[in-house]
Amino acid sequence: MYCGAVEFVCSPASVKHIPVLLDECMACLRPERGGVFADLTFGGGGHSRAILEASSENSLHAFDCDPDARKRSEDIADSFGDRFSFYDSSFKDLDKYTSPGSLDGILMDLGISSFQLMEPDKGFSFRLDAPIDMRLDPRVGQSAAEFLESASYESLVRAVREYGEERRWRRVVDAIIKARGTGLLSRTMSAAELVSDAVGGQNFRQRIHPATKTFQGIRIAINGELESLALTLPKAFRALNVGGVLAVISFHSLEDRIVKRFMRKMAGRPESKYDSRAQQERVAYATLNGSKAIFPTKEEVQANPKSRSARLRFLTKLKQPEL
């Protein structure tokens, strides 16, 4: 999964999918009990396969808006038959395919899959020269190149400073605006070089490429990732049975903040230190399984460096809220 700079180059056909925090997710969801599950971010299908293999009584609904994901799902469909259903759709459409209280476990892995990163035409990676697209679903919305050429100053600031958390955002935004109409914003490598030059280039102490944060912010902006996450979490919670588990893996601090606050709210806890509501005004609809996020072990990070910024949070539903 994507968690920072892309520091490798290989063909999409040679990409090996390694599901992040797999053992920890299985411990949270406990699929060995049997039930109906949903993997809202199918990707390479590693988590989906593990859930289905855990019990012959399990069925699973998989969602992914990447047009190529359906083909990757065919092997699982062949292995598990009608126990597996795939939906070519964004996870925010969960409520169109499920009903309240119909699922025993839901998993969301918010990382960008290695398949998407290593397909040049998708335009995510600045290690592969290609048109800069970055859409999770290339069939809808505005490409990154179109965004860079036309977005307002305020929208660029939001993408680079807020979503990308780039402290030298003024230099980057100014460089983007100055480069409009030159063609430099149309391809991944030229755009990355532009950003790198704007922030002073790369030195040997840097672990990630200077354009990493800006690219991340642009991707989040054009896909509306934070908005989609905030919209989907209540839908996912409603879809759970009482006793069902919602597990979310995030890679970005802004994603994790949304997940953490939502889960604390469902558990009847203050959403943040600024939440001053009296405790009697809160209602616990869920229990939090631990107050801190779960991180990959050192062994997992060594085996799969892309997992290093992953964090897992989960809750168990107590009752249906009036959302």
Backbone bond lengths (Angstrom), bond angles and torsions (degrees), N, CA, C in turn:
res aa  C-N    CA-C-N  psi(-1)  N-CA   C-N-CA  omega(-1)  CA-C   N-CA-C  phi
1 M - - - 1.458 - - 1.529 109.91 -
2 Y 1.299 116.61 160.17 1.461 122.27 -176.01 1.512 111.69 -83.67
3 C 1.303 115.71 128.56 1.462 118.27 179.11 1.523 111.84 -143.97
4 G 1.300 118.83 18.58 1.454 119.52 179.30 1.510 110.02 161.44
5 A 1.326 116.46 -142.15 1.453 120.40 -178.32 1.518 110.95 -68.38
6 V 1.306 115.38 149.24 1.456 120.84 174.91 1.514 106.95 -96.61
7 E 1.312 117.74 105.31 1.450 121.72 -171.38 1.522 111.53 -110.88
8 F 1.331 116.32 33.60 1.449 120.61 179.39 1.510 107.68 -149.75
9 V 1.313 115.85 153.99 1.460 121.17 177.72 1.524 108.28 -132.58
10 C 1.301 117.11 124.16 1.450 122.23 176.71 1.514 108.03 -155.59
11 S 1.310 116.21 167.30 1.453 119.26 179.81 1.518 109.65 -77.01
12 P 1.342 118.24 150.69 1.456 120.42 178.12 1.519 112.94 -56.06
13 A 1.330 117.67 -33.87 1.454 120.41 -178.46 1.520 112.28 -65.99
14 S 1.338 117.48 -24.42 1.459 120.57 -177.20 1.525 112.82 -94.71
15 V 1.330 117.95 1.17 1.461 121.04 -178.96 1.516 109.76 -67.37
16 K 1.321 116.98 130.64 1.451 122.79 175.84 1.518 108.69 -104.47
17 H 1.317 116.05 122.74 1.460 120.76 -178.48 1.523 109.95 -84.28
18 I 1.331 116.54 124.67 1.460 121.84 177.31 1.523 107.63 -122.09
19 P 1.330 119.27 107.91 1.461 120.34 -179.67 1.525 111.42 -64.82
20 V 1.317 116.17 135.03 1.463 122.42 -176.16 1.524 110.66 -82.66
21 L 1.338 116.21 140.58 1.466 122.58 175.46 1.530 111.58 51.69
22 L 1.328 116.44 40.56 1.461 120.76 -174.27 1.527 112.37 -62.10
23 D 1.331 117.20 -50.36 1.465 119.86 -178.52 1.523 111.19 -62.62
24 E 1.321 116.01 -39.48 1.467 120.23 -179.52 1.528 110.90 -66.43
25 C 1.335 116.68 -39.53 1.471 120.08 177.85 1.527 110.80 -64.19
26 M 1.326 116.88 -41.73 1.461 119.73 179.89 1.531 110.61 -66.32
27 A 1.321 117.45 -35.76 1.460 120.42 177.49 1.527 111.16 -65.68
28 C 1.333 116.92 -33.91 1.466 121.32 178.60 1.526 111.23 -73.50
29 L 1.317 116.33 -48.88 1.464 121.37 -172.55 1.527 112.67 -79.51
30 R 1.320 117.61 -27.33 1.467 123.93 -178.98 1.538 112.01 49.54
31 P 1.318 116.53 57.75 1.472 119.93 -177.74 1.525 113.25 -68.83
32 E 1.337 117.50 -14.01 1.461 119.72 178.15 1.535 111.99 -64.08
33 R 1.335 117.38 -16.16 1.466 121.40 177.75 1.530 111.79 -73.83
34 G 1.305 116.79 -19.84 1.468 121.42 -175.95 1.508 111.03 87.14
35 G 1.341 116.91 144.73 1.451 120.69 179.21 1.513 112.41 158.68
36 V 1.323 114.16 -170.25 1.465 122.11 179.68 1.529 107.89 -108.52
37 F 1.327 116.46 125.03 1.460 121.98 -174.22 1.526 110.62 -124.58
38 A 1.330 114.90 163.65 1.464 120.96 174.26 1.519 109.20 -135.33
39 D 1.322 116.08 131.05 1.461 123.19 171.15 1.523 105.26 -106.68
40 L 1.324 116.03 105.01 1.466 120.09 -172.83 1.519 113.15 -80.61
41 T 1.329 117.44 -6.50 1.467 122.26 -179.31 1.527 107.94 -137.83
42 F 1.315 117.50 76.62 1.462 123.04 -169.78 1.521 112.94 -57.26
43 G 1.339 117.45 -48.78 1.460 120.60 179.16 1.510 112.58 59.10
44 G 1.345 115.90 -115.15 1.459 120.78 177.55 1.508 113.45 -95.62
45 G 1.325 117.47 -2.11 1.453 121.43 173.93 1.515 116.03 83.57
46 G 1.315 118.58 9.94 1.461 120.64 -178.53 1.523 113.53 -63.11
47 H 1.329 116.02 -46.17 1.461 119.49 178.20 1.528 110.88 -67.32
48 S 1.329 117.27 -41.64 1.463 121.42 179.89 1.523 110.89 -58.74
49 R 1.316 116.25 -46.86 1.462 120.27 -178.50 1.526 110.75 -61.90
50 A 1.327 116.62 -42.73 1.470 119.84 -178.98 1.522 111.27 -63.14
51 I 1.319 117.13 -39.02 1.466 120.69 178.83 1.530 110.51 -64.85
52 L 1.318 117.06 -44.51 1.462 120.59 -179.00 1.529 112.08 -68.58
53 E 1.320 116.91 -33.94 1.462 120.22 179.69 1.519 112.63 -73.89
54 A 1.342 117.26 -19.55 1.467 120.77 -175.08 1.514 112.64 -68.08
55 S 1.320 118.46 -27.46 1.459 122.19 179.75 1.522 109.81 -157.98
56 S 1.315 115.42 138.79 1.463 119.72 177.99 1.519 111.88 -71.25
57 E 1.341 116.92 -8.23 1.460 121.63 179.05 1.534 112.05 -92.51
58 N 1.307 116.86 -3.20 1.466 120.09 -176.88 1.522 111.84 -81.27
59 S 1.333 115.25 144.16 1.462 122.14 165.89 1.516 107.30 -127.06
60 L 1.334 115.47 156.34 1.460 118.36 -173.95 1.520 111.16 -144.35
61 H 1.315 115.76 136.70 1.461 124.05 172.62 1.529 107.67 -103.08
62 A 1.318 117.66 122.99 1.463 122.20 -179.90 1.527 110.44 -111.93
63 F 1.326 115.47 137.90 1.459 121.79 -179.96 1.528 109.42 -122.86
64 D 1.321 116.46 140.77 1.460 121.49 171.66 1.527 108.41 -165.98
65 C 1.336 116.45 129.67 1.467 120.24 -179.08 1.526 113.01 -91.10
66 D 1.334 117.24 -1.22 1.466 120.92 174.28 1.526 108.14 -73.46
67 P 1.327 118.90 119.68 1.472 120.55 -177.24 1.517 113.87 -56.74
68 D 1.336 117.79 -25.85 1.459 120.84 -178.75 1.528 112.60 -80.91
69 A 1.335 117.64 -12.54 1.459 119.96 -175.29 1.525 112.21 -67.71
70 R 1.335 116.54 -32.57 1.464 118.50 -179.60 1.524 110.90 -59.13
71 K 1.312 117.38 -41.75 1.469 119.94 179.38 1.521 109.97 -64.05
72 R 1.349 116.58 -38.92 1.467 118.93 178.61 1.528 111.23 -67.25
73 S 1.319 116.77 -22.36 1.470 119.89 -178.31 1.523 112.93 -82.02
74 E 1.329 117.78 -11.02 1.458 120.41 -172.81 1.527 112.41 -63.82
75 D 1.325 116.62 -35.17 1.455 119.69 -179.70 1.533 110.76 -64.88
76 I 1.336 116.18 -40.83 1.461 119.93 178.15 1.518 110.44 -68.49
77 A 1.322 116.56 -39.82 1.464 120.01 177.23 1.529 110.72 -60.86
78 D 1.335 117.82 -40.09 1.459 121.48 178.41 1.526 111.44 -65.73
79 S 1.347 116.03 -34.85 1.464 120.50 -176.33 1.521 113.04 -78.27
80 F 1.341 116.84 -33.39 1.462 119.51 -170.39 1.527 113.84 -118.84
81 G 1.304 118.10 -1.01 1.456 121.56 173.41 1.517 113.37 57.58
82 D 1.339 115.38 -134.69 1.460 118.90 -174.30 1.530 113.68 -77.33
83 R 1.336 116.40 2.66 1.472 118.53 171.93 1.534 111.39 -76.01
84 F 1.332 115.96 -11.89 1.469 121.32 -176.69 1.522 110.05 -120.88
85 S 1.322 115.80 130.28 1.471 121.71 175.92 1.516 108.67 -126.98
86 F 1.335 116.26 134.14 1.460 120.37 -179.97 1.521 109.76 -115.52
87 Y 1.342 116.30 135.97 1.461 122.09 179.06 1.530 109.46 -121.05
88 D 1.304 116.01 120.62 1.466 122.78 177.23 1.525 107.42 -78.33
89 S 1.325 115.05 76.32 1.460 119.35 -171.25 1.517 110.53 -159.31
90 S 1.325 116.13 154.97 1.459 122.36 174.54 1.520 110.08 -69.39
91 F 1.325 116.65 150.85 1.467 119.38 179.27 1.524 113.24 -64.31
92 K 1.324 117.35 -18.70 1.459 118.71 178.85 1.533 111.92 -70.22
93 D 1.345 116.40 -10.33 1.465 121.15 176.38 1.522 111.84 -95.14
94 L 1.312 117.38 15.17 1.462 122.06 -178.42 1.520 112.40 -50.60
95 D 1.320 117.07 -42.38 1.470 120.28 -175.40 1.527 113.23 -68.69
96 K 1.334 118.00 -13.52 1.457 120.73 177.32 1.528 112.06 -78.30
97 Y 1.328 116.48 -19.19 1.457 120.85 -174.14 1.530 113.42 -117.60
98 T 1.321 117.50 -9.31 1.462 121.14 179.95 1.526 109.10 -132.12
99 S 1.309 115.70 162.72 1.461 120.88 178.35 1.523 109.76 -115.15
100 P 1.335 118.25 160.12 1.464 120.71 179.25 1.526 111.92 -56.95
101 G 1.330 115.52 136.96 1.454 120.48 177.59 1.511 115.47 69.91
102 S 1.335 117.37 25.78 1.469 120.18 -175.46 1.527 113.99 -104.01
103 L 1.326 118.49 -7.88 1.461 121.27 -173.74 1.531 111.48 -120.17
104 D 1.330 114.95 143.62 1.466 120.75 178.60 1.523 112.31 -95.28
105 G 1.311 117.28 -16.72 1.456 120.69 178.80 1.508 111.06 -163.39
106 I 1.325 116.59 142.17 1.460 122.54 179.86 1.525 108.39 -133.48
107 L 1.318 115.95 133.18 1.459 122.33 177.05 1.514 110.03 -119.64
108 M 1.332 116.09 134.45 1.460 122.66 171.99 1.526 107.99 -126.38
109 D 1.320 116.88 121.45 1.464 122.56 174.29 1.522 106.37 -113.34
110 L 1.318 116.83 106.77 1.458 121.37 -168.99 1.525 113.95 -84.17
111 G 1.319 118.51 5.35 1.454 120.09 177.50 1.520 112.29 -74.97
112 I 1.327 115.73 156.12 1.465 121.53 173.19 1.522 107.64 -81.15
113 S 1.314 117.27 132.36 1.463 119.53 -174.54 1.529 111.70 -71.77
114 S 1.330 114.62 153.84 1.461 120.43 178.16 1.520 111.17 -61.18
115 F 1.332 117.18 -31.28 1.461 120.77 179.18 1.535 110.42 -62.85
116 Q 1.328 115.94 -41.24 1.463 119.43 179.41 1.520 111.00 -68.58
117 L 1.322 116.46 -39.98 1.459 120.23 -178.88 1.521 112.60 -65.30
118 M 1.313 116.44 -37.62 1.456 119.36 -172.22 1.520 113.83 -95.21
119 E 1.338 117.60 5.49 1.466 121.17 172.50 1.525 107.72 -94.21
120 P 1.336 118.92 107.80 1.466 120.70 -173.42 1.525 114.43 -53.71
121 D 1.332 117.06 -40.86 1.461 120.10 -174.91 1.529 112.95 -64.47
122 K 1.323 117.70 -17.96 1.459 120.46 179.23 1.526 111.07 -78.57
123 G 1.322 117.48 -18.78 1.457 121.84 170.63 1.511 116.03 65.51
124 F 1.337 118.18 35.35 1.459 121.41 176.56 1.521 112.49 -89.55
125 S 1.323 116.60 -39.52 1.462 121.83 -169.87 1.518 112.49 -98.38
126 F 1.333 115.44 131.34 1.464 118.99 176.57 1.527 111.43 -84.99
127 R 1.329 117.89 4.76 1.458 121.16 172.23 1.525 111.29 -87.08
128 L 1.330 116.09 -8.90 1.461 121.79 179.34 1.521 107.72 -124.34
129 D 1.320 117.78 116.18 1.460 120.30 -176.80 1.522 110.25 -72.89
130 A 1.322 114.68 120.87 1.466 120.53 -176.87 1.519 108.33 -164.18
131 P 1.339 117.69 166.72 1.465 119.15 171.78 1.529 109.38 -56.77
132 I 1.317 117.03 136.46 1.458 120.70 -176.40 1.531 109.19 -84.61
133 D 1.326 115.27 107.01 1.464 121.15 -174.96 1.525 111.35 -110.49
134 M 1.337 117.12 -67.97 1.465 124.78 174.43 1.523 115.67 72.74
135 R 1.315 119.54 4.46 1.460 119.42 178.59 1.527 110.05 -76.56
136 L 1.324 116.39 134.17 1.457 120.57 175.24 1.526 110.02 -64.75
137 D 1.330 115.66 -36.84 1.458 122.23 173.43 1.525 107.29 -120.99
138 P 1.338 117.96 100.25 1.474 121.21 -175.21 1.522 113.91 -67.58
139 R 1.332 117.53 -2.70 1.454 121.14 -179.52 1.528 112.59 -85.39
140 V 1.312 116.71 -12.47 1.463 120.34 -176.56 1.517 110.80 -134.63
141 G 1.323 115.61 156.66 1.461 120.85 172.33 1.509 114.90 80.37
142 Q 1.312 113.88 -169.05 1.462 123.85 -174.28 1.518 109.73 -103.54
143 S 1.330 117.67 134.69 1.463 120.57 177.12 1.525 109.87 -71.33
144 A 1.331 115.75 164.45 1.458 120.38 177.91 1.526 111.32 -62.07
145 A 1.342 116.83 -37.79 1.463 120.05 178.81 1.522 110.93 -62.07
146 E 1.322 116.59 -42.51 1.467 120.81 178.59 1.525 110.85 -65.89
147 F 1.327 115.59 -39.87 1.468 120.37 178.06 1.532 110.80 -61.95
148 L 1.315 116.85 -46.96 1.463 120.72 -177.64 1.532 111.87 -63.99
149 E 1.319 116.72 -33.90 1.458 120.44 -178.63 1.531 112.79 -78.42
150 S 1.320 118.33 -24.89 1.464 119.61 -169.44 1.523 116.31 -124.90
151 A 1.325 118.68 -14.03 1.465 120.59 -174.61 1.522 111.54 -64.41
152 S 1.315 116.57 149.23 1.460 121.43 176.79 1.528 109.89 -68.78
153 Y 1.312 114.92 162.80 1.467 120.24 177.60 1.527 109.91 -56.56
154 E 1.325 116.34 -43.53 1.467 120.96 -178.21 1.531 111.21 -62.94
155 S 1.333 116.75 -39.46 1.467 120.22 179.52 1.524 111.53 -67.74
156 L 1.318 116.92 -37.90 1.464 120.48 176.79 1.523 110.91 -65.78
157 V 1.324 116.61 -40.92 1.465 120.50 178.11 1.524 109.91 -61.37
158 R 1.324 116.31 -44.12 1.461 119.88 -179.95 1.527 110.68 -60.85
159 A 1.333 115.96 -43.64 1.457 119.97 -178.65 1.521 112.15 -65.97
160 V 1.329 117.16 -46.47 1.461 121.02 -173.11 1.528 111.62 -81.96
161 R 1.330 117.32 -46.50 1.468 120.32 -176.01 1.522 112.06 -80.26
162 E 1.352 117.20 -50.12 1.458 119.72 -173.73 1.526 112.28 -81.44
163 Y 1.326 116.59 -52.24 1.456 119.39 -176.49 1.530 112.19 -79.01
164 G 1.320 116.86 -39.83 1.461 120.11 179.52 1.513 113.47 -84.58
165 E 1.325 116.95 -17.41 1.468 122.99 -178.79 1.537 111.23 53.15
166 E 1.339 114.29 40.91 1.461 121.56 177.91 1.532 108.56 -89.17
167 R 1.325 116.70 116.29 1.476 119.84 -175.70 1.530 112.45 -71.19
168 R 1.317 117.91 -20.60 1.474 120.90 177.94 1.531 110.12 -100.14
169 W 1.298 114.99 40.86 1.469 121.73 -172.08 1.519 112.64 -63.30
170 R 1.333 118.30 -34.49 1.470 119.48 -179.11 1.524 111.35 -59.94
171 R 1.322 116.66 -44.48 1.463 120.46 179.50 1.536 110.94 -62.27
172 V 1.318 115.27 -41.68 1.462 119.49 -178.23 1.528 110.96 -66.50
173 V 1.315 116.89 -48.33 1.468 120.75 -178.77 1.524 110.34 -62.15
174 D 1.309 117.62 -43.82 1.467 120.93 179.01 1.528 111.03 -61.73
175 A 1.339 116.11 -40.30 1.472 119.92 179.88 1.524 110.97 -66.29
176 I 1.312 116.83 -38.39 1.473 120.71 179.10 1.524 110.32 -63.63
177 I 1.311 116.51 -48.04 1.470 120.38 -178.88 1.533 110.88 -62.96
178 K 1.317 116.51 -40.59 1.461 120.65 179.94 1.533 111.45 -66.02
179 A 1.326 117.15 -29.97 1.474 121.27 -176.20 1.518 113.51 -84.75
180 R 1.309 117.74 -4.74 1.470 119.64 -177.80 1.535 111.02 -60.39
181 G 1.327 114.59 135.96 1.456 120.31 179.12 1.511 114.56 85.86
182 T 1.350 117.91 -4.40 1.468 120.68 -178.55 1.523 113.06 -92.78
183 G 1.327 117.41 -14.74 1.457 121.48 -175.69 1.515 113.75 92.51
184 L 1.330 118.07 -10.48 1.458 121.26 -177.52 1.535 112.36 -68.88
185 L 1.317 116.97 -21.62 1.462 120.94 -177.42 1.526 112.86 -91.89
186 S 1.320 116.70 5.07 1.466 119.87 -174.62 1.521 113.42 -93.67
187 R 1.343 117.52 -16.90 1.463 119.96 -176.67 1.524 110.91 -128.42
188 T 1.321 115.06 153.23 1.459 120.19 -173.31 1.530 113.19 -62.10
189 M 1.312 117.61 -48.76 1.458 119.57 -173.95 1.518 112.73 -70.73
190 S 1.328 117.24 -38.68 1.465 118.69 179.00 1.527 110.80 -69.81
191 A 1.327 117.49 -36.39 1.470 120.54 177.05 1.513 110.37 -67.11
192 A 1.333 117.59 -40.08 1.464 121.00 178.81 1.523 111.05 -65.02
193 E 1.326 116.44 -39.91 1.461 120.35 178.45 1.532 110.54 -65.41
194 L 1.317 116.73 -38.98 1.460 121.22 177.11 1.525 110.88 -59.76
195 V 1.328 116.64 -47.06 1.465 120.77 -179.85 1.527 110.34 -65.76
196 S 1.321 116.12 -44.11 1.461 120.47 180.00 1.531 111.34 -58.36
197 D 1.321 116.67 -45.17 1.465 120.75 178.17 1.529 111.10 -62.64
198 A 1.323 115.96 -37.40 1.464 120.28 -177.91 1.527 112.38 -65.33
199 V 1.330 116.74 -33.94 1.466 119.63 -177.36 1.520 112.76 -97.62
200 G 1.328 117.17 4.97 1.454 119.71 174.04 1.508 115.68 103.08
201 G 1.336 117.40 10.83 1.454 120.81 177.56 1.519 112.74 77.76
202 Q 1.323 114.84 -179.23 1.459 121.85 -176.82 1.515 111.02 -104.25
203 N 1.342 116.31 138.68 1.455 119.37 174.15 1.524 109.11 -118.39
204 F 1.324 115.55 170.50 1.465 120.27 -170.97 1.519 112.44 -67.68
205 R 1.327 118.52 -16.49 1.469 120.62 -179.08 1.533 112.14 -81.67
206 Q 1.312 117.81 -16.01 1.454 121.00 -175.72 1.525 111.66 -78.04
207 R 1.345 115.81 130.76 1.454 121.32 178.37 1.522 111.51 -81.77
208 I 1.328 116.76 -28.48 1.453 120.60 -178.27 1.526 109.95 -122.22
209 H 1.303 116.56 158.59 1.455 123.19 178.81 1.530 109.74 -65.06
210 P 1.339 118.46 144.64 1.471 120.86 -178.43 1.522 114.74 -59.76
211 A 1.321 117.85 -20.52 1.470 120.06 -179.19 1.523 113.22 -91.15
212 T 1.329 117.79 -4.98 1.465 121.04 -173.54 1.520 112.33 -57.15
213 K 1.318 117.77 -49.92 1.461 120.38 -175.86 1.530 111.55 -65.43
214 T 1.314 116.51 -40.62 1.469 119.67 179.19 1.524 110.82 -64.78
215 F 1.329 117.61 -44.40 1.461 120.57 178.23 1.530 110.79 -61.12
216 Q 1.312 116.03 -41.04 1.463 120.08 178.55 1.519 110.76 -61.72
217 G 1.332 116.85 -44.46 1.461 120.89 -179.97 1.513 113.10 -64.25
218 I 1.328 116.75 -40.05 1.464 120.92 178.46 1.520 110.01 -65.00
219 R 1.345 116.60 -42.71 1.461 120.58 179.03 1.528 111.29 -60.92
220 I 1.309 116.65 -45.14 1.468 120.80 179.52 1.519 110.20 -62.33
221 A 1.332 116.74 -40.06 1.465 121.12 -177.19 1.521 111.96 -67.00
222 I 1.328 117.71 -50.09 1.472 118.84 -172.62 1.530 111.98 -72.17
223 N 1.345 116.91 -24.01 1.460 119.61 179.19 1.524 113.20 -94.27
224 G 1.332 116.67 -4.00 1.460 119.50 -177.85 1.522 111.64 56.10
225 E 1.336 116.84 41.69 1.456 121.02 -171.18 1.523 113.34 -65.23
226 L 1.317 117.73 -41.33 1.461 119.90 -178.61 1.520 111.05 -69.91
227 E 1.322 116.36 -38.93 1.468 120.62 178.26 1.531 110.57 -65.11
228 S 1.331 116.26 -42.12 1.463 119.97 179.67 1.527 111.29 -64.69
229 L 1.322 116.23 -39.73 1.464 120.35 178.48 1.522 110.95 -62.81
230 A 1.331 116.64 -47.87 1.465 120.68 -179.66 1.521 111.42 -62.17
231 L 1.337 117.37 -34.11 1.461 121.73 178.62 1.526 111.84 -72.59
232 T 1.324 116.79 -34.84 1.455 121.49 -172.60 1.522 113.56 -81.49
233 L 1.309 118.72 -35.05 1.466 120.60 -175.54 1.533 113.22 -54.71
234 P 1.341 120.14 -47.08 1.469 119.01 176.84 1.531 112.59 -63.62
235 K 1.341 117.06 -35.48 1.460 120.11 177.65 1.529 110.51 -64.48
236 A 1.323 115.98 -42.24 1.459 120.24 179.43 1.525 110.59 -63.57
237 F 1.317 116.37 -41.77 1.464 119.45 -179.09 1.528 110.90 -64.90
238 R 1.320 116.88 -41.14 1.466 120.45 178.09 1.529 111.53 -62.96
239 A 1.327 116.57 -33.86 1.468 120.59 -177.12 1.523 112.61 -73.67
240 L 1.329 118.18 -14.44 1.457 121.27 -178.48 1.523 112.21 -76.66
241 N 1.319 115.35 145.06 1.455 121.48 165.94 1.521 109.09 -70.76
242 V 1.316 117.51 159.61 1.460 120.28 167.97 1.529 107.34 -62.33
243 G 1.316 116.34 129.76 1.462 121.64 -172.87 1.507 113.45 91.93
244 G 1.329 116.60 -7.68 1.456 120.77 178.37 1.516 112.14 -74.54
245 V 1.339 116.05 160.12 1.470 122.62 -175.03 1.524 110.73 -118.93
246 L 1.325 115.74 133.28 1.464 122.55 171.51 1.524 107.86 -109.63
247 A 1.332 117.07 119.92 1.464 122.87 -179.32 1.526 109.02 -121.10
248 V 1.332 116.63 130.91 1.464 121.43 -176.69 1.522 109.81 -130.96
249 I 1.331 115.85 126.58 1.464 122.49 173.12 1.513 108.17 -102.65
250 S 1.326 117.01 124.30 1.468 121.01 177.16 1.522 109.26 -120.69
251 F 1.328 115.23 161.08 1.462 121.65 -178.81 1.525 111.96 -125.07
252 H 1.305 117.56 -9.90 1.458 122.76 -173.45 1.519 108.49 -123.88
253 S 1.316 117.12 141.15 1.469 121.04 -175.32 1.520 112.60 -60.79
254 L 1.347 117.60 -33.66 1.460 119.78 -179.61 1.530 110.97 -71.23
255 E 1.337 116.79 -38.43 1.465 119.89 173.74 1.523 110.53 -61.47
256 D 1.313 114.82 -48.32 1.460 119.39 -176.62 1.524 111.46 -61.90
257 R 1.315 117.10 -35.19 1.465 120.59 178.97 1.527 110.77 -64.04
258 I 1.345 116.34 -42.02 1.467 120.32 178.41 1.527 110.30 -62.67
259 V 1.332 116.24 -45.89 1.465 121.43 -179.56 1.526 110.38 -63.54
260 K 1.308 116.83 -47.15 1.464 121.10 -177.70 1.521 111.09 -60.67
261 R 1.320 117.47 -45.88 1.460 120.42 -178.34 1.520 111.54 -66.55
262 F 1.330 116.73 -40.50 1.457 119.12 178.64 1.527 110.69 -62.39
263 M 1.312 116.44 -46.18 1.461 119.57 -177.58 1.527 111.56 -66.47
264 R 1.308 116.81 -37.61 1.468 119.29 177.19 1.531 110.27 -65.98
265 K 1.311 116.86 -38.72 1.462 120.08 177.38 1.514 110.76 -61.91
266 M 1.322 117.89 -45.95 1.461 121.39 179.58 1.524 111.88 -64.02
267 A 1.325 116.17 -28.34 1.462 120.43 179.87 1.529 112.66 -87.76
268 G 1.346 117.15 3.77 1.454 120.33 178.94 1.507 113.76 73.29
269 R 1.326 116.22 27.92 1.467 121.46 179.96 1.529 109.69 -112.17
270 P 1.333 117.68 159.59 1.467 119.72 175.16 1.525 110.17 -57.97
271 E 1.329 115.92 135.07 1.463 119.46 -178.36 1.525 112.06 -71.95
272 S 1.314 116.93 -28.53 1.463 122.26 177.33 1.515 107.81 -158.28
273 K 1.314 116.87 176.82 1.469 120.33 179.99 1.522 112.00 -68.10
274 Y 1.336 116.62 -12.24 1.461 120.26 179.50 1.531 112.25 -94.67
275 D 1.323 116.82 -1.56 1.466 121.70 179.87 1.523 108.09 -81.71
276 S 1.330 116.46 106.33 1.466 121.20 -172.15 1.527 113.76 -102.86
277 R 1.333 118.43 11.18 1.464 120.07 179.85 1.521 110.77 -63.71
278 A 1.325 115.95 146.20 1.457 120.59 177.56 1.526 109.46 -67.26
279 Q 1.330 116.72 148.36 1.446 120.98 -176.41 1.532 111.92 -61.09
280 Q 1.348 117.02 -33.33 1.463 118.99 -179.18 1.528 112.69 -68.36
281 E 1.331 117.25 -13.08 1.453 120.86 176.77 1.532 112.07 -84.36
282 R 1.316 117.43 -8.84 1.455 121.57 -176.76 1.526 110.79 -96.34
283 V 1.303 115.17 152.08 1.458 121.44 176.29 1.529 108.05 -128.34
284 A 1.322 116.92 132.55 1.466 121.40 178.58 1.524 109.85 -90.59
285 Y 1.321 116.27 110.85 1.453 122.19 176.35 1.525 111.12 -99.06
286 A 1.326 116.47 -7.07 1.459 120.95 -176.68 1.521 109.49 -154.41
287 T 1.307 115.41 165.84 1.461 121.26 171.75 1.521 108.64 -112.73
288 L 1.317 116.09 138.06 1.456 121.15 174.60 1.510 108.60 -86.33
289 N 1.303 116.60 132.63 1.448 120.70 179.68 1.520 109.28 -93.73
290 G 1.326 113.90 76.13 1.452 120.41 -175.69 1.510 110.69 98.93
291 S 1.328 116.73 143.52 1.462 120.56 -176.87 1.518 112.92 -88.03
292 K 1.326 117.64 -10.26 1.459 121.21 -177.40 1.519 110.45 -116.67
293 A 1.320 115.23 155.63 1.463 120.55 177.13 1.519 110.23 -69.85
294 I 1.325 114.91 157.42 1.460 122.47 176.25 1.523 108.06 -100.05
295 F 1.332 116.49 130.27 1.464 121.41 -177.49 1.529 110.30 -113.00
296 P 1.340 116.97 159.51 1.466 119.60 177.25 1.523 111.36 -62.93
297 T 1.308 115.97 150.35 1.458 120.52 174.61 1.530 109.78 -72.21
298 K 1.309 115.81 164.43 1.463 120.02 176.57 1.523 110.39 -60.22
299 E 1.319 115.57 -36.05 1.466 120.20 -179.38 1.526 110.62 -65.30
300 E 1.345 117.52 -39.98 1.459 119.56 179.53 1.524 110.97 -67.46
301 V 1.322 116.65 -42.23 1.465 119.74 -179.69 1.527 110.65 -63.24
302 Q 1.327 116.20 -38.35 1.467 119.45 177.80 1.526 110.79 -65.07
303 A 1.322 116.32 -39.97 1.467 120.54 -179.15 1.514 112.50 -77.08
304 N 1.333 117.11 -29.79 1.467 122.73 -177.01 1.527 108.69 -141.67
305 P 1.335 118.27 82.69 1.466 121.00 -175.56 1.519 114.20 -55.78
306 K 1.343 117.43 -24.05 1.460 119.78 -178.66 1.532 112.16 -69.18
307 S 1.337 116.51 -9.72 1.462 120.53 -179.99 1.526 112.75 -87.00
308 R 1.332 117.65 -2.86 1.466 119.87 -166.91 1.523 114.79 -61.60
309 S 1.323 119.34 -29.35 1.462 120.20 -179.15 1.526 113.10 -102.84
310 A 1.336 117.13 10.15 1.468 120.44 179.69 1.521 110.79 -73.25
311 R 1.321 115.97 146.58 1.464 121.38 173.06 1.525 108.29 -145.62
312 L 1.311 115.44 141.36 1.462 122.57 -174.83 1.523 109.98 -116.58
313 R 1.337 115.69 132.12 1.464 121.97 172.29 1.525 107.80 -128.05
314 F 1.338 116.08 147.05 1.462 118.37 177.78 1.519 110.72 -151.39
315 L 1.331 114.59 157.73 1.453 121.84 177.26 1.524 109.57 -139.93
316 T 1.331 115.03 163.67 1.460 122.35 176.63 1.518 108.59 -118.76
317 K 1.305 116.59 130.93 1.456 121.59 -175.28 1.530 111.65 -77.02
318 L 1.339 115.37 133.93 1.461 122.07 177.21 1.526 112.24 -99.52
319 K 1.334 116.19 -39.45 1.457 120.63 -179.76 1.517 110.00 -160.89
320 Q 1.315 116.19 165.12 1.461 121.27 -177.41 1.530 109.78 -79.92
321 P 1.320 118.05 125.81 1.460 120.80 179.07 1.521 112.14 -81.95
322 E 1.301 115.50 162.97 1.455 121.20 174.81 1.516 107.95 -95.84
323 L 1.332 115.97 72.79 1.475 121.36 -176.26 1.523 110.78 -89.81
